[in-house]
């Protein structure tokens, strides 16, 4: 065997083992399973409009709960900021308050500008 064949053969084998590697095959199989599960779920929901509506309502409730959870987190952050301001020495409150207002204003502008 020539030197070039000895070099090319391992390259081809390495490439094939990468392309046909176990991870890719497992990932492809998972994707196929997910697709089949989705197809089956859609089929069942098309057959049962009442179940479809029940699931739709549950998803809506879940989304609303997540929004409330986020809102509660914002309220906790606000209360924590107020507590933090109470702990700051009086001579630093004005400076810190102005800085926080500026930062929060910028954040709000970005949030409202992107929606």
N, CA, C and O atoms as CSV, one atom per row, in Angstrom:
chain,resi,resn,atom,element,x,y,z
A,1,UNK,N,N,0.851,-1.172,0.000
A,1,UNK,CA,C,0.000,0.000,0.000
A,1,UNK,C,C,0.894,1.232,0.000
A,1,UNK,O,O,1.882,1.285,0.732
A,2,UNK,N,N,0.550,2.219,-0.819
A,2,UNK,CA,C,1.360,3.427,-0.886
A,2,UNK,C,C,1.105,4.287,0.346
A,2,UNK,O,O,0.136,4.087,1.078
A,3,UNK,N,N,1.995,5.244,0.553
A,3,UNK,CA,C,1.892,6.121,1.724
A,3,UNK,C,C,0.608,6.945,1.674
A,3,UNK,O,O,-0.029,7.157,2.706
A,4,UNK,N,N,0.218,7.417,0.473
A,4,UNK,CA,C,-0.995,8.238,0.372
A,4,UNK,C,C,-2.239,7.427,0.723
A,4,UNK,O,O,-3.157,7.961,1.346
A,5,UNK,N,N,-2.292,6.136,0.335
A,5,UNK,CA,C,-3.437,5.300,0.682
A,5,UNK,C,C,-3.489,5.061,2.187
A,5,UNK,O,O,-4.567,5.007,2.779
A,6,UNK,N,N,-2.309,4.918,2.801
A,6,UNK,CA,C,-2.258,4.716,4.243
A,6,UNK,C,C,-2.768,5.949,4.982
A,6,UNK,O,O,-3.364,5.827,6.052
A,7,UNK,N,N,-2.539,7.135,4.423
A,7,UNK,CA,C,-2.974,8.380,5.040
A,7,UNK,C,C,-4.455,8.630,4.786
A,7,UNK,O,O,-5.168,9.063,5.691
A,8,UNK,N,N,-4.923,8.368,3.586
A,8,UNK,CA,C,-6.314,8.636,3.212
A,8,UNK,C,C,-7.282,7.694,3.927
A,8,UNK,O,O,-8.343,8.125,4.376
A,9,UNK,N,N,-6.935,6.444,4.035
A,9,UNK,CA,C,-7.824,5.475,4.652
A,9,UNK,C,C,-8.235,5.862,6.076
A,9,UNK,O,O,-9.428,5.850,6.381
A,10,UNK,N,N,-7.293,6.202,6.954
A,10,UNK,CA,C,-7.710,6.617,8.297
A,10,UNK,C,C,-8.544,7.891,8.287
A,10,UNK,O,O,-9.444,8.046,9.112
A,11,UNK,N,N,-8.256,8.807,7.362
A,11,UNK,CA,C,-9.043,10.034,7.264
A,11,UNK,C,C,-10.493,9.725,6.924
A,11,UNK,O,O,-11.416,10.284,7.518
A,12,UNK,N,N,-10.683,8.831,5.962
A,12,UNK,CA,C,-12.045,8.440,5.570
A,12,UNK,C,C,-12.739,7.735,6.728
A,12,UNK,O,O,-13.905,8.005,7.014
A,13,UNK,N,N,-12.034,6.845,7.384
A,13,UNK,CA,C,-12.624,6.129,8.515
A,13,UNK,C,C,-12.997,7.083,9.641
A,13,UNK,O,O,-14.070,6.966,10.232
A,14,UNK,N,N,-12.107,8.028,9.937
A,14,UNK,CA,C,-12.400,9.010,10.982
A,14,UNK,C,C,-13.616,9.853,10.620
A,14,UNK,O,O,-14.477,10.110,11.461
A,15,UNK,N,N,-13.677,10.281,9.361
A,15,UNK,CA,C,-14.805,11.088,8.904
A,15,UNK,C,C,-16.104,10.298,8.986
A,15,UNK,O,O,-17.113,10.806,9.476
A,16,UNK,N,N,-16.083,9.064,8.511
A,16,UNK,CA,C,-17.288,8.238,8.573
A,16,UNK,C,C,-17.723,7.976,10.011
A,16,UNK,O,O,-18.915,8.001,10.318
A,17,UNK,N,N,-16.765,7.728,10.883
A,17,UNK,CA,C,-17.136,7.463,12.271
A,17,UNK,C,C,-17.728,8.712,12.919
A,17,UNK,O,O,-18.588,8.604,13.793
A,18,UNK,N,N,-17.277,9.900,12.502
A,18,UNK,CA,C,-17.854,11.144,13.009
A,18,UNK,C,C,-19.272,11.334,12.475
A,18,UNK,O,O,-20.191,11.646,13.232
A,19,UNK,N,N,-19.439,11.146,11.187
A,19,UNK,CA,C,-20.740,11.347,10.551
A,19,UNK,C,C,-21.748,10.310,11.027
A,19,UNK,O,O,-22.903,10.634,11.301
A,20,UNK,N,N,-21.312,9.090,11.123
A,20,UNK,CA,C,-22.212,8.010,11.518
A,20,UNK,C,C,-22.046,7.655,12.992
A,20,UNK,O,O,-22.413,6.563,13.426
A,21,UNK,N,N,-21.497,8.581,13.744
A,21,UNK,CA,C,-21.222,8.332,15.151
A,21,UNK,C,C,-22.477,8.017,15.941
A,21,UNK,O,O,-23.594,8.317,15.521
A,22,UNK,N,N,-22.270,7.422,17.060
A,22,UNK,CA,C,-23.364,6.989,17.924
A,22,UNK,C,C,-24.226,8.173,18.370
A,22,UNK,O,O,-25.450,8.059,18.421
A,23,UNK,N,N,-23.606,9.290,18.688
A,23,UNK,CA,C,-24.350,10.444,19.163
A,23,UNK,C,C,-25.341,10.952,18.118
A,23,UNK,O,O,-26.486,11.267,18.440
A,24,UNK,N,N,-24.902,11.026,16.893
A,24,UNK,CA,C,-25.784,11.509,15.826
A,24,UNK,C,C,-26.945,10.546,15.620
A,24,UNK,O,O,-28.085,10.974,15.442
A,25,UNK,N,N,-26.665,9.271,15.645
A,25,UNK,CA,C,-27.728,8.285,15.470
A,25,UNK,C,C,-28.730,8.341,16.613
A,25,UNK,O,O,-29.938,8.261,16.391
A,26,UNK,N,N,-28.233,8.477,17.824
A,26,UNK,CA,C,-29.134,8.571,18.973
A,26,UNK,C,C,-29.970,9.834,18.881
A,26,UNK,O,O,-31.172,9.802,19.142
A,27,UNK,N,N,-29.353,10.939,18.515
A,27,UNK,CA,C,-30.078,12.198,18.371
A,27,UNK,C,C,-31.148,12.094,17.281
A,27,UNK,O,O,-32.265,12.580,17.462
A,28,UNK,N,N,-30.818,11.474,16.173
A,28,UNK,CA,C,-31.791,11.288,15.088
A,28,UNK,C,C,-32.950,10.413,15.554
A,28,UNK,O,O,-34.108,10.698,15.247
A,29,UNK,N,N,-32.643,9.355,16.291
A,29,UNK,CA,C,-33.697,8.473,16.795
A,29,UNK,C,C,-34.604,9.230,17.766
A,29,UNK,O,O,-35.823,9.065,17.732
A,30,UNK,N,N,-34.019,10.051,18.624
A,30,UNK,CA,C,-34.825,10.851,19.567
A,30,UNK,C,C,-35.744,11.798,18.810
A,30,UNK,O,O,-36.920,11.932,19.149
A,31,UNK,N,N,-35.214,12.450,17.792
A,31,UNK,CA,C,-36.032,13.363,16.992
A,31,UNK,C,C,-37.194,12.621,16.338
A,31,UNK,O,O,-38.316,13.126,16.301
A,32,UNK,N,N,-36.926,11.433,15.826
A,32,UNK,CA,C,-37.988,10.648,15.191
A,32,UNK,C,C,-39.047,10.247,16.218
A,32,UNK,O,O,-40.242,10.267,15.924
A,33,UNK,N,N,-38.610,9.887,17.412
A,33,UNK,CA,C,-39.553,9.522,18.468
A,33,UNK,C,C,-40.402,10.722,18.863
A,33,UNK,O,O,-41.618,10.605,19.018
A,34,UNK,N,N,-39.752,11.890,19.028
A,34,UNK,CA,C,-40.488,13.111,19.367
A,34,UNK,C,C,-41.520,13.433,18.294
A,34,UNK,O,O,-42.661,13.770,18.610
A,35,UNK,N,N,-41.126,13.330,17.035
A,35,UNK,CA,C,-42.053,13.608,15.939
A,35,UNK,C,C,-43.255,12.671,15.980
A,35,UNK,O,O,-44.389,13.095,15.757
A,36,UNK,N,N,-43.004,11.415,16.263
A,36,UNK,CA,C,-44.096,10.436,16.332
A,36,UNK,C,C,-45.020,10.735,17.508
A,36,UNK,O,O,-46.241,10.633,17.387
A,37,UNK,N,N,-44.439,11.102,18.636
A,37,UNK,CA,C,-45.258,11.445,19.804
A,37,UNK,C,C,-46.106,12.676,19.510
A,37,UNK,O,O,-47.292,12.706,19.838
A,38,UNK,N,N,-45.505,13.692,18.893
A,38,UNK,CA,C,-46.258,14.897,18.528
A,38,UNK,C,C,-47.400,14.560,17.574
A,38,UNK,O,O,-48.515,15.059,17.730
A,39,UNK,N,N,-47.115,13.708,16.583
A,39,UNK,CA,C,-48.145,13.322,15.626
A,39,UNK,C,C,-49.298,12.620,16.334
A,39,UNK,O,O,-50.464,12.891,16.048
A,40,UNK,N,N,-48.976,11.727,17.249
A,40,UNK,CA,C,-49.995,10.990,17.982
A,40,UNK,C,C,-50.822,11.930,18.852
A,40,UNK,O,O,-52.045,11.806,18.911
A,41,UNK,N,N,-50.164,12.865,19.525
A,41,UNK,CA,C,-50.883,13.830,20.369
A,41,UNK,C,C,-51.826,14.675,19.523
A,41,UNK,O,O,-52.989,14.859,19.882
A,42,UNK,N,N,-51.328,15.191,18.400
A,42,UNK,CA,C,-52.178,16.004,17.524
A,42,UNK,C,C,-53.393,15.210,17.037
A,42,UNK,O,O,-54.512,15.723,16.994
A,43,UNK,N,N,-53.152,13.974,16.678
A,43,UNK,CA,C,-54.227,13.107,16.200
A,43,UNK,C,C,-55.298,12.923,17.282
A,43,UNK,O,O,-56.492,13.037,17.005
A,44,UNK,N,N,-54.868,12.641,18.503
A,44,UNK,CA,C,-55.814,12.450,19.614
A,44,UNK,C,C,-56.595,13.724,19.905
A,44,UNK,O,O,-57.797,13.679,20.165
A,45,UNK,N,N,-55.901,14.869,19.860
A,45,UNK,CA,C,-56.571,16.135,20.136
A,45,UNK,C,C,-57.559,16.500,19.037
A,45,UNK,O,O,-58.590,17.112,19.316
A,46,UNK,N,N,-57.265,16.139,17.798
A,46,UNK,CA,C,-58.199,16.384,16.697
A,46,UNK,C,C,-59.457,15.523,16.848
A,46,UNK,O,O,-60.548,15.933,16.452
A,47,UNK,N,N,-59.298,14.345,17.415
A,47,UNK,CA,C,-60.422,13.429,17.605
A,47,UNK,C,C,-61.303,13.840,18.786
A,47,UNK,O,O,-62.478,13.476,18.829
A,48,UNK,N,N,-60.756,14.591,19.742
A,48,UNK,CA,C,-61.488,14.935,20.958
A,48,UNK,C,C,-61.408,16.438,21.211
A,48,UNK,O,O,-60.510,16.895,21.918
A,49,UNK,N,N,-62.346,17.226,20.636
A,49,UNK,CA,C,-62.313,18.682,20.799
A,49,UNK,C,C,-62.426,19.120,22.269
A,49,UNK,O,O,-61.864,20.144,22.659
A,50,UNK,N,N,-63.139,18.356,23.058
A,50,UNK,CA,C,-63.289,18.703,24.477
A,50,UNK,C,C,-61.934,18.603,25.202
A,50,UNK,O,O,-61.571,19.476,25.989
A,51,UNK,N,N,-61.217,17.541,24.922
A,51,UNK,CA,C,-59.883,17.369,25.500
A,51,UNK,C,C,-58.932,18.454,24.993
A,51,UNK,O,O,-58.113,18.970,25.754
A,52,UNK,N,N,-59.041,18.796,23.722
A,52,UNK,CA,C,-58.207,19.851,23.141
A,52,UNK,C,C,-58.458,21.177,23.865
A,52,UNK,O,O,-57.515,21.904,24.177
A,53,UNK,N,N,-59.731,21.490,24.133
A,53,UNK,CA,C,-60.072,22.730,24.834
A,53,UNK,C,C,-59.575,22.699,26.279
A,53,UNK,O,O,-59.092,23.705,26.800
A,54,UNK,N,N,-59.698,21.535,26.918
A,54,UNK,CA,C,-59.206,21.384,28.289
A,54,UNK,C,C,-57.696,21.628,28.352
A,54,UNK,O,O,-57.209,22.310,29.254
A,55,UNK,N,N,-56.977,21.079,27.411
A,55,UNK,CA,C,-55.528,21.281,27.360
A,55,UNK,C,C,-55.191,22.746,27.080
A,55,UNK,O,O,-54.269,23.306,27.673
A,56,UNK,N,N,-55.941,23.352,26.180
A,56,UNK,CA,C,-55.733,24.758,25.848
A,56,UNK,C,C,-55.932,25.631,27.090
A,56,UNK,O,O,-55.151,26.550,27.337
A,57,UNK,N,N,-56.975,25.342,27.866
A,57,UNK,CA,C,-57.237,26.099,29.093
A,57,UNK,C,C,-56.124,25.885,30.118
A,57,UNK,O,O,-55.708,26.825,30.796
A,58,UNK,N,N,-55.650,24.658,30.227
A,58,UNK,CA,C,-54.565,24.360,31.164
A,58,UNK,C,C,-53.293,25.105,30.780
A,58,UNK,O,O,-52.584,25.613,31.648
A,59,UNK,N,N,-53.003,25.171,29.494
A,59,UNK,CA,C,-51.817,25.890,29.023
A,59,UNK,C,C,-51.966,27.383,29.324
A,59,UNK,O,O,-51.003,28.038,29.723
A,60,UNK,N,N,-53.161,27.910,29.133
A,60,UNK,CA,C,-53.420,29.321,29.435
A,60,UNK,C,C,-53.210,29.589,30.921
A,60,UNK,O,O,-52.590,30.586,31.291
A,61,UNK,N,N,-53.722,28.703,31.774
A,61,UNK,CA,C,-53.533,28.857,33.220
A,61,UNK,C,C,-52.051,28.800,33.583
A,61,UNK,O,O,-51.576,29.574,34.414
A,62,UNK,N,N,-51.335,27.883,32.956
A,62,UNK,CA,C,-49.903,27.734,33.211
A,62,UNK,C,C,-49.161,29.018,32.835
A,62,UNK,O,O,-48.310,29.494,33.586
A,63,UNK,N,N,-49.490,29.568,31.674
A,63,UNK,CA,C,-48.851,30.804,31.223
A,63,UNK,C,C,-49.140,31.948,32.188
A,63,UNK,O,O,-48.245,32.711,32.551
A,64,UNK,N,N,-50.409,32.059,32.601
A,64,UNK,CA,C,-50.793,33.113,33.540
A,64,UNK,C,C,-50.056,32.952,34.869
A,64,UNK,O,O,-49.641,33.941,35.472
A,65,UNK,N,N,-49.892,31.713,35.324
A,65,UNK,CA,C,-49.156,31.461,36.572
A,65,UNK,C,C,-47.704,31.895,36.440
A,65,UNK,O,O,-47.133,32.459,37.374
A,66,UNK,N,N,-47.102,31.632,35.272
A,66,UNK,CA,C,-45.714,32.045,35.053
A,66,UNK,C,C,-45.593,33.574,35.056
A,66,UNK,O,O,-44.618,34.122,35.571
A,67,UNK,N,N,-46.584,34.255,34.480
A,67,UNK,CA,C,-46.575,35.718,34.481
A,67,UNK,C,C,-46.695,36.227,35.914
A,67,UNK,O,O,-45.982,37.148,36.313
A,68,UNK,N,N,-47.603,35.621,36.691
A,68,UNK,CA,C,-47.756,36.020,38.094
A,68,UNK,C,C,-46.481,35.756,38.885
A,68,UNK,O,O,-46.102,36.554,39.743
A,69,UNK,N,N,-45.823,34.646,38.601
A,69,UNK,CA,C,-44.567,34.319,39.277
A,69,UNK,C,C,-43.516,35.394,38.969
A,69,UNK,O,O,-42.792,35.836,39.861
A,70,UNK,N,N,-43.442,35.798,37.728
A,70,UNK,CA,C,-42.482,36.836,37.331
A,70,UNK,C,C,-42.824,38.157,38.015
A,70,UNK,O,O,-41.941,38.863,38.502
A,71,UNK,N,N,-44.116,38.481,38.047
A,71,UNK,CA,C,-44.558,39.718,38.689
A,71,UNK,C,C,-44.217,39.693,40.179
A,71,UNK,O,O,-43.781,40.702,40.732
A,72,UNK,N,N,-44.414,38.550,40.826
A,72,UNK,CA,C,-44.072,38.413,42.240
A,72,UNK,C,C,-42.564,38.624,42.440
A,72,UNK,O,O,-42.145,39.249,43.415
A,73,UNK,N,N,-41.764,38.107,41.525
A,73,UNK,CA,C,-40.316,38.310,41.604
A,73,UNK,C,C,-39.949,39.775,41.495
A,73,UNK,O,O,-39.053,40.251,42.192
A,74,UNK,N,N,-40.647,40.497,40.612
A,74,UNK,CA,C,-40.404,41.935,40.459
A,74,UNK,C,C,-40.788,42.663,41.742
A,74,UNK,O,O,-40.071,43.555,42.195
A,75,UNK,N,N,-41.922,42.279,42.325
A,75,UNK,CA,C,-42.353,42.918,43.572
A,75,UNK,C,C,-41.370,42.631,44.705
A,75,UNK,O,O,-41.105,43.500,45.535
A,76,UNK,N,N,-40.828,41.405,44.738
A,76,UNK,CA,C,-39.827,41.078,45.750
A,76,UNK,C,C,-38.569,41.922,45.558
A,76,UNK,O,O,-37.980,42.409,46.523
A,77,UNK,N,N,-38.173,42.085,44.313
A,77,UNK,CA,C,-36.991,42.902,44.024
A,77,UNK,C,C,-37.227,44.347,44.455
A,77,UNK,O,O,-36.332,44.997,44.995
A,78,UNK,N,N,-38.438,44.841,44.212
A,78,UNK,CA,C,-38.780,46.214,44.606
A,78,UNK,C,C,-38.719,46.361,46.124
A,78,UNK,O,O,-38.147,47.323,46.637
A,79,UNK,N,N,-39.309,45.409,46.836
A,79,UNK,CA,C,-39.298,45.463,48.301
A,79,UNK,C,C,-37.864,45.354,48.828
A,79,UNK,O,O,-37.496,46.025,49.792
A,80,UNK,N,N,-37.064,44.505,48.188
A,80,UNK,CA,C,-35.667,44.363,48.599
A,80,UNK,C,C,-34.892,45.654,48.361
A,80,UNK,O,O,-34.045,46.035,49.170
A,81,UNK,N,N,-35.183,46.320,47.258
A,81,UNK,CA,C,-34.520,47.594,46.969
A,81,UNK,C,C,-34.905,48.637,48.008
A,81,UNK,O,O,-34.064,49.412,48.463
A,82,UNK,N,N,-36.191,48.654,48.382
A,82,UNK,CA,C,-36.626,49.594,49.421
A,82,UNK,C,C,-35.917,49.311,50.735
A,82,UNK,O,O,-35.452,50.230,51.411
A,83,UNK,N,N,-35.838,48.035,51.093
A,83,UNK,CA,C,-35.143,47.656,52.320
A,83,UNK,C,C,-33.678,48.058,52.238
A,83,UNK,O,O,-33.111,48.583,53.196
A,84,UNK,N,N,-33.077,47.808,51.092
A,84,UNK,CA,C,-31.683,48.193,50.903
A,84,UNK,C,C,-31.478,49.685,51.076
A,84,UNK,O,O,-30.492,50.117,51.672
A,85,UNK,N,N,-32.410,50.474,50.557
A,85,UNK,CA,C,-32.319,51.932,50.692
A,85,UNK,C,C,-32.450,52.354,52.151
A,85,UNK,O,O,-31.829,53.332,52.568
A,86,UNK,N,N,-33.242,51.638,52.920
A,86,UNK,CA,C,-33.380,51.951,54.343
A,86,UNK,C,C,-32.072,51.685,55.094
A,86,UNK,O,O,-31.794,52.318,56.112
A,87,UNK,N,N,-31.289,50.762,54.591
A,87,UNK,CA,C,-30.039,50.399,55.247
A,87,UNK,C,C,-28.873,51.313,54.864
A,87,UNK,O,O,-27.836,51.321,55.526
A,88,UNK,N,N,-29.056,52.079,53.791
A,88,UNK,CA,C,-27.999,52.975,53.313
A,88,UNK,C,C,-27.936,54.214,54.211
A,88,UNK,O,O,-28.973,54.762,54.584
A,89,UNK,N,N,-26.742,54.648,54.551
A,89,UNK,CA,C,-26.607,55.879,55.357
A,89,UNK,C,C,-27.263,57.066,54.643
A,89,UNK,O,O,-27.229,57.159,53.416
A,90,UNK,N,N,-27.850,57.958,55.417
A,90,UNK,CA,C,-28.601,59.098,54.865
A,90,UNK,C,C,-27.790,59.911,53.856
A,90,UNK,O,O,-28.337,60.372,52.854
A,91,UNK,N,N,-26.496,60.091,54.111
A,91,UNK,CA,C,-25.685,60.922,53.221
A,91,UNK,C,C,-25.478,60.296,51.844
A,91,UNK,O,O,-25.092,60.996,50.908
A,92,UNK,N,N,-25.726,58.990,51.701
A,92,UNK,CA,C,-25.562,58.320,50.405
A,92,UNK,C,C,-26.893,58.048,49.701
A,92,UNK,O,O,-26.900,57.685,48.525
A,93,UNK,N,N,-28.008,58.216,50.396
A,93,UNK,CA,C,-29.322,57.877,49.833
A,93,UNK,C,C,-29.629,58.639,48.553
A,93,UNK,O,O,-30.049,58.039,47.563
A,94,UNK,N,N,-29.428,59.939,48.559
A,94,UNK,CA,C,-29.770,60.755,47.385
A,94,UNK,C,C,-28.962,60.315,46.166
A,94,UNK,O,O,-29.504,60.168,45.071
A,95,UNK,N,N,-27.672,60.108,46.367
A,95,UNK,CA,C,-26.797,59.697,45.266
A,95,UNK,C,C,-27.205,58.320,44.731
A,95,UNK,O,O,-27.321,58.123,43.522
A,96,UNK,N,N,-27.418,57.379,45.645
A,96,UNK,CA,C,-27.800,56.024,45.251
A,96,UNK,C,C,-29.172,56.005,44.587
A,96,UNK,O,O,-29.384,55.298,43.601
A,97,UNK,N,N,-30.100,56.786,45.132
A,97,UNK,CA,C,-31.445,56.849,44.574
A,97,UNK,C,C,-31.418,57.383,43.137
A,97,UNK,O,O,-32.090,56.840,42.260
A,98,UNK,N,N,-30.654,58.430,42.901
A,98,UNK,CA,C,-30.552,59.000,41.554
A,98,UNK,C,C,-29.955,57.990,40.582
A,98,UNK,O,O,-30.416,57.865,39.447
A,99,UNK,N,N,-28.929,57.271,41.031
A,99,UNK,CA,C,-28.287,56.267,40.181
A,99,UNK,C,C,-29.252,55.139,39.847
A,99,UNK,O,O,-29.318,54.694,38.701
A,100,UNK,N,N,-30.002,54.675,40.845
A,100,UNK,CA,C,-30.981,53.598,40.620
A,100,UNK,C,C,-32.085,54.041,39.661
A,100,UNK,O,O,-32.480,53.286,38.772
A,101,UNK,N,N,-32.575,55.253,39.842
A,101,UNK,CA,C,-33.626,55.768,38.958
A,101,UNK,C,C,-33.137,55.815,37.518
A,101,UNK,O,O,-33.866,55.463,36.590
A,102,UNK,N,N,-31.908,56.250,37.343
A,102,UNK,CA,C,-31.325,56.320,35.992
A,102,UNK,C,C,-31.234,54.921,35.379
A,102,UNK,O,O,-31.654,54.701,34.243
A,103,UNK,N,N,-30.679,53.978,36.149
A,103,UNK,CA,C,-30.514,52.609,35.645
A,103,UNK,C,C,-31.860,51.950,35.342
A,103,UNK,O,O,-32.020,51.311,34.301
A,104,UNK,N,N,-32.808,52.101,36.234
A,104,UNK,CA,C,-34.128,51.487,36.040
A,104,UNK,C,C,-34.831,52.139,34.846
A,104,UNK,O,O,-35.498,51.459,34.067
A,105,UNK,N,N,-34.680,53.448,34.708
A,105,UNK,CA,C,-35.268,54.138,33.561
A,105,UNK,C,C,-34.728,53.605,32.239
A,105,UNK,O,O,-35.482,53.408,31.286
A,106,UNK,N,N,-33.426,53.375,32.188
A,106,UNK,CA,C,-32.811,52.835,30.975
A,106,UNK,C,C,-33.323,51.424,30.682
A,106,UNK,O,O,-33.596,51.075,29.534
A,107,UNK,N,N,-33.446,50.633,31.725
A,107,UNK,CA,C,-33.954,49.262,31.550
A,107,UNK,C,C,-35.382,49.287,31.030
A,107,UNK,O,O,-35.729,48.533,30.121
A,108,UNK,N,N,-36.205,50.145,31.600
A,108,UNK,CA,C,-37.604,50.238,31.175
A,108,UNK,C,C,-37.712,50.730,29.729
A,108,UNK,O,O,-38.541,50.239,28.962
A,109,UNK,N,N,-36.882,51.687,29.366
A,109,UNK,CA,C,-36.901,52.168,27.978
A,109,UNK,C,C,-36.560,51.053,27.011
A,109,UNK,O,O,-37.177,50.932,25.953
A,110,UNK,N,N,-35.560,50.221,27.377
A,110,UNK,CA,C,-35.179,49.099,26.514
A,110,UNK,C,C,-36.325,48.085,26.417
A,110,UNK,O,O,-36.625,47.570,25.340
A,111,UNK,N,N,-36.953,47.813,27.552
A,111,UNK,CA,C,-38.044,46.825,27.553
A,111,UNK,C,C,-39.230,47.326,26.733
A,111,UNK,O,O,-39.787,46.580,25.928
A,112,UNK,N,N,-39.611,48.563,26.930
A,112,UNK,CA,C,-40.768,49.096,26.227
A,112,UNK,C,C,-40.454,49.375,24.758
A,112,UNK,O,O,-41.337,49.299,23.903
A,113,UNK,N,N,-39.220,49.692,24.475
A,113,UNK,CA,C,-38.823,49.944,23.095
A,113,UNK,C,C,-38.784,48.674,22.259
A,113,UNK,O,O,-39.001,48.720,21.048
A,114,UNK,N,N,-38.512,47.550,22.890
A,114,UNK,CA,C,-38.396,46.287,22.148
A,114,UNK,C,C,-39.723,45.578,21.967
A,114,UNK,O,O,-39.812,44.616,21.205
A,115,UNK,N,N,-40.764,46.044,22.665
A,115,UNK,CA,C,-42.060,45.351,22.520
A,115,UNK,C,C,-42.920,45.949,21.463
A,115,UNK,O,O,-44.032,45.475,21.230
